[in-house]
């Protein structure tokens, strides 16, 4: 059962914070975290050499971040609701900086994995930021601000790729992680200075058993999905992990329904608005990541294939960068549509745009400008959808559960991206050509992945159609202290 939000003692403030400052700092924090996830991409092929490890072992530098993020996101969200969202945001940024420094000092595999794990533990910054916005901003500012915060994931990823490629080409690879650490320090300082602690907290005791059960279930599931292609989908290890995930998550759900203060309130998650938003988020996460897998390979494959464009990683980053800018540009439009027609319409509009982008990509993939156009169209659709999701979630949960609910929604997107990576990997490994004795993904393989990406967007559209129609959202911020008119002078 949901707990009533509590106010911290003596927390009355003479004024609210300046909204523009809060939004700018939180969006910067989100961009910083998404940059962290992108910075390592240009050096993945070289990691075995840098770390004196095998390719399969070096891949754990990527896998560790994925697993840590999956565990940390719902846990940090729940702790944010209990203890303070700003506090957990600061803790997440400290973990990001610590992980970046450890990775920057690494020359072997184990410390690199430790550093990347610590970086992954910072993944809850975006849902925590969205939840802070709900508590601190007036309703008329909320939709646009949360849309911008959601878009920060794509913005950081898109802008980080060319920056990381440039750094990797011209400087020592450790500079990538020193850059991440520096950005994390800046974000931490700005949060300390400009973002207030919310007075809306649920209190209560942390569900440690539920956190452990969810961690075991998620790690088992995502490990099987992400490493299944390397280990073999029918191998005992992969099947055993899938079985462990199913058993653990079922037992976890049984426990959560019977505990007084669960980590995740499953009764809330099965409300129609929350359930179908989360299901659509999985589909959108799948659809968005499919493009991130296809476009870089198309750009980098040799021209002798007949469809590869033979470009560098820096060019890949420059082609992908406009997508992030488009996502940010479309955040205000997403908020305007949400205000006029409701977030359901915004989410469905985004799904249609993404599906159209993939459909266009199937017939336009022979020139660099084709891929720039397609990535921008898909980015516009994702910007629409990601802006609507927080509005849908926050319109269906009480203020005391905002961070946990937003964190769970972020986790659903991450599961979608993990499944997309596995599915695309299987398809591209099966549909291949041989060039000079080297096996490469075929043009038809890429088209199949793009068709599946379009299908995932259509599925998101269908799921969104089951959402309830527009109704007033429960997005009121924390009660204002004494004089509400004080806001007008700040």
BELQUIDA-V386058 format. One record per residue. N is the residue number from 1. RES is the residue in one letter. OMEGA is omega in radians with two decimals (999 if undefined). Layout:
<<N,RES,OMEGA> <N,RES,OMEGA>>
This chain:
<<1,X,-3.11> <2,X,3.11> <3,X,3.10> <4,X,3.11> <5,X,3.12> <6,X,3.09> <7,X,3.09> <8,X,-3.06> <9,X,3.08> <10,X,-3.02> <11,X,-3.10> <12,X,3.14> <13,X,3.12> <14,X,3.14> <15,X,2.98> <16,X,3.10> <17,X,3.07> <18,X,-3.04> <19,X,-3.10> <20,X,3.13> <21,X,3.13> <22,X,-3.10> <23,X,-3.11> <24,X,-3.10> <25,X,3.14> <26,X,3.10> <27,X,3.08> <28,X,3.11> <29,X,3.10> <30,X,3.11> <31,X,-3.14> <32,X,3.14> <33,X,3.14> <34,X,3.03> <35,X,-3.14> <36,X,-3.11> <37,X,-3.07> <38,X,-2.99> <39,X,-3.04> <40,X,-3.03> <41,X,-3.10> <42,X,-3.08> <43,X,-3.13> <44,X,3.14> <45,X,-3.09> <46,X,-3.07> <47,X,3.11> <48,X,3.13> <49,X,-3.12> <50,X,-3.01> <51,X,-3.12> <52,X,-3.08> <53,X,3.05> <54,X,-3.13> <55,X,-3.12> <56,X,3.11> <57,X,-3.13> <58,X,3.13> <59,X,3.11> <60,X,3.07> <61,X,3.07> <62,X,-3.10> <63,X,-3.11> <64,X,3.12> <65,X,3.12> <66,X,-3.09> <67,X,3.14> <68,X,3.14> <69,X,-3.13> <70,X,-3.14> <71,X,-3.01> <72,X,-3.00> <73,X,3.13> <74,X,-3.14> <75,X,3.13> <76,X,3.10> <77,X,3.13> <78,X,3.10> <79,X,3.08> <80,X,3.09> <81,X,-3.07> <82,X,-2.93> <83,X,-3.09> <84,X,-3.07> <85,X,3.11> <86,X,3.12> <87,X,-3.12> <88,X,3.04> <89,X,3.11> <90,X,3.09> <91,X,3.13> <92,X,3.14> <93,X,3.05> <94,X,3.10> <95,X,3.10> <96,X,-3.14> <97,X,-3.13> <98,X,3.12> <99,X,3.13> <100,X,3.13> <101,X,3.12> <102,X,3.13> <103,X,-3.14> <104,X,3.14> <105,X,-3.03> <106,X,2.98> <107,X,3.10> <108,X,-2.95> <109,X,-3.00> <110,X,3.10> <111,X,3.07> <112,X,3.12> <113,X,3.10> <114,X,-3.14> <115,X,-3.14> <116,X,3.06> <117,X,3.11> <118,X,3.08> <119,X,-3.14> <120,X,3.14> <121,X,3.13> <122,X,-2.98> <123,X,-3.08> <124,X,-3.08> <125,X,-3.08> <126,X,3.11> <127,X,3.07> <128,X,3.11> <129,X,3.10> <130,X,-3.12> <131,X,3.06> <132,X,3.12> <133,X,3.13> <134,X,-3.10> <135,X,-2.94> <136,X,-3.04> <137,X,3.04> <138,X,-3.05> <139,X,-3.08> <140,X,3.10> <141,X,-2.90> <142,X,-3.04> <143,X,-3.14> <144,X,-3.10> <145,X,3.12> <146,X,3.07> <147,X,3.10> <148,X,3.14> <149,X,3.10> <150,X,-3.14> <151,X,-3.11> <152,X,3.08> <153,X,3.14> <154,X,-3.13> <155,X,-3.14> <156,X,3.13> <157,X,-3.09> <158,X,-3.13> <159,X,-3.11> <160,X,-3.07> <161,X,3.10> <162,X,3.11> <163,X,-3.14> <164,X,3.12> <165,X,3.13> <166,X,3.14> <167,X,-3.11> <168,X,-3.13> <169,X,-2.97> <170,X,-3.08> <171,X,3.05> <172,X,-3.03> <173,X,3.11> <174,X,-3.14> <175,X,3.10> <176,X,-3.07> <177,X,3.02> <178,X,3.08> <179,X,3.10> <180,X,3.13> <181,X,-3.13> <182,X,3.11> <183,X,3.11> <184,X,3.11> <185,X,3.12> <186,X,-3.14> <187,X,3.13> <188,X,-3.11> <189,X,-3.12> <190,X,3.08> <191,X,3.12> <192,X,-3.04> <193,X,-2.88> <194,X,-3.09> <195,X,-3.13> <196,X,3.03> <197,X,3.13> <198,X,3.05> <199,X,3.13> <200,X,3.14> <201,X,-3.12> <202,X,-3.06> <203,X,3.09> <204,X,-3.10> <205,X,-3.12> <206,X,-3.11> <207,X,-3.08> <208,X,3.13> <209,X,3.11> <210,X,3.12> <211,X,3.13> <212,X,3.14> <213,X,3.13> <214,X,3.13> <215,X,3.14> <216,X,-3.14> <217,X,-3.11> <218,X,3.13> <219,X,3.12> <220,X,-3.11> <221,X,-3.06> <222,X,3.08> <223,X,3.10> <224,X,-3.12> <225,X,-3.03> <226,X,-3.09> <227,X,-3.09> <228,X,-3.13> <229,X,3.13> <230,X,-3.08> <231,X,-3.02> <232,X,-3.07> <233,X,-3.14> <234,X,-3.12> <235,X,3.14> <236,X,-3.14> <237,X,-3.11> <238,X,-3.12> <239,X,3.11> <240,X,3.11> <241,X,3.08> <242,X,3.14> <243,X,3.11> <244,X,3.14> <245,X,-3.11> <246,X,-3.11> <247,X,-3.09> <248,X,-3.10> <249,X,3.06> <250,X,3.11> <251,X,3.11> <252,X,3.12> <253,X,3.10> <254,X,-3.14> <255,X,-3.08> <256,X,3.13> <257,X,-3.05> <258,X,3.10> <259,X,-3.03> <260,X,-3.11> <261,X,-3.04> <262,X,3.02> <263,X,3.10> <264,X,3.11> <265,X,-3.06> <266,X,3.09> <267,X,3.06> <268,X,-3.07> <269,X,3.13> <270,X,2.97> <271,X,-2.99> <272,X,-3.08> <273,X,3.14> <274,X,-3.08> <275,X,-3.06> <276,X,3.01> <277,X,3.13> <278,X,3.10> <279,X,3.08> <280,X,3.12> <281,X,3.08> <282,X,-3.14> <283,X,3.13> <284,X,3.09> <285,X,3.08> <286,X,-3.05> <287,X,-3.11> <288,X,-3.05> <289,X,3.11> <290,X,3.12> <291,X,-3.14> <292,X,3.10> <293,X,-3.02> <294,X,-3.00> <295,X,3.12> <296,X,-3.13> <297,X,3.09> <298,X,-3.12> <299,X,-3.02> <300,X,-3.14> <301,X,-3.11> <302,X,-3.12> <303,X,3.14> <304,X,3.10> <305,X,-3.09> <306,X,3.13> <307,X,3.04> <308,X,-3.06> <309,X,3.00> <310,X,-3.09> <311,X,-3.11> <312,X,3.09> <313,X,3.09> <314,X,3.09> <315,X,3.08> <316,X,3.14> <317,X,-3.14> <318,X,3.09> <319,X,-3.10> <320,X,-3.05> <321,X,-3.13> <322,X,3.13> <323,X,3.13> <324,X,3.11> <325,X,3.09> <326,X,3.10> <327,X,3.14> <328,X,-3.12> <329,X,-3.09> <330,X,3.12> <331,X,3.10> <332,X,3.11> <333,X,3.07> <334,X,3.14> <335,X,3.14> <336,X,3.11> <337,X,3.11> <338,X,-3.14> <339,X,-3.08> <340,X,-3.00> <341,X,-3.12> <342,X,-3.08> <343,X,3.09> <344,X,3.14> <345,X,3.13> <346,X,3.14> <347,X,3.14> <348,X,3.08> <349,X,3.11> <350,X,3.13> <351,X,3.13> <352,X,-3.12> <353,X,3.14> <354,X,3.12> <355,X,3.12> <356,X,3.12> <357,X,3.11> <358,X,3.10> <359,X,3.11> <360,X,-3.12> <361,X,-3.13> <362,X,-3.11> <363,X,3.12> <364,X,-3.13> <365,X,-3.03> <366,X,-3.13> <367,X,3.13> <368,X,-3.10> <369,X,3.05> <370,X,-3.07> <371,X,3.05> <372,X,-3.14> <373,X,-3.10> <374,X,-3.11> <375,X,3.12> <376,X,3.11> <377,X,3.13> <378,X,3.09> <379,X,3.10> <380,X,3.12> <381,X,3.13> <382,X,3.09> <383,X,3.06> <384,X,-3.01> <385,X,-3.09> <386,X,3.06> <387,X,-3.10> <388,X,-3.01> <389,X,3.11> <390,X,3.12> <391,X,3.13> <392,X,-3.13> <393,X,-3.08> <394,X,3.07> <395,X,-3.07> <396,X,-3.12> <397,X,3.09> <398,X,-3.10> <399,X,-3.09> <400,X,-3.13> <401,X,-3.02> <402,X,-3.07> <403,X,3.13> <404,X,-3.12> <405,X,3.10> <406,X,3.12> <407,X,3.10> <408,X,3.10> <409,X,3.07> <410,X,3.10> <411,X,3.12> <412,X,3.09> <413,X,-3.14> <414,X,3.08> <415,X,3.10> <416,X,3.14> <417,X,3.12> <418,X,3.11> <419,X,3.12> <420,X,3.14> <421,X,-3.13> <422,X,-3.10> <423,X,3.14> <424,X,3.12> <425,X,3.12> <426,X,-3.10> <427,X,-3.10> <428,X,3.08> <429,X,-3.12> <430,X,-3.11> <431,X,-2.99> <432,X,2.95> <433,X,3.09> <434,X,-3.13> <435,X,-3.13> <436,X,-3.13> <437,X,3.13> <438,X,3.12> <439,X,-3.12> <440,X,3.07> <441,X,-3.12> <442,X,3.09> <443,X,3.12> <444,X,3.10> <445,X,3.10> <446,X,-3.13> <447,X,3.09> <448,X,3.12> <449,X,3.13> <450,X,3.09> <451,X,3.10> <452,X,3.06> <453,X,3.08> <454,X,3.12> <455,X,3.10> <456,X,3.09> <457,X,3.08> <458,X,3.09> <459,X,3.09> <460,X,3.10> <461,X,-3.13> <462,X,3.12> <463,X,3.14> <464,X,-3.14> <465,X,3.12> <466,X,3.10> <467,X,3.10> <468,X,3.12> <469,X,-3.05> <470,X,3.04> <471,X,-3.13> <472,X,-3.13> <473,X,3.12> <474,X,-3.03> <475,X,3.13> <476,X,3.07> <477,X,3.12> <478,X,-3.12> <479,X,-3.12> <480,X,3.05> <481,X,-3.04> <482,X,-2.96> <483,X,-3.10> <484,X,-3.11> <485,X,-3.14> <486,X,-3.13> <487,X,-3.00> <488,X,-3.12> <489,X,3.14> <490,X,999>>
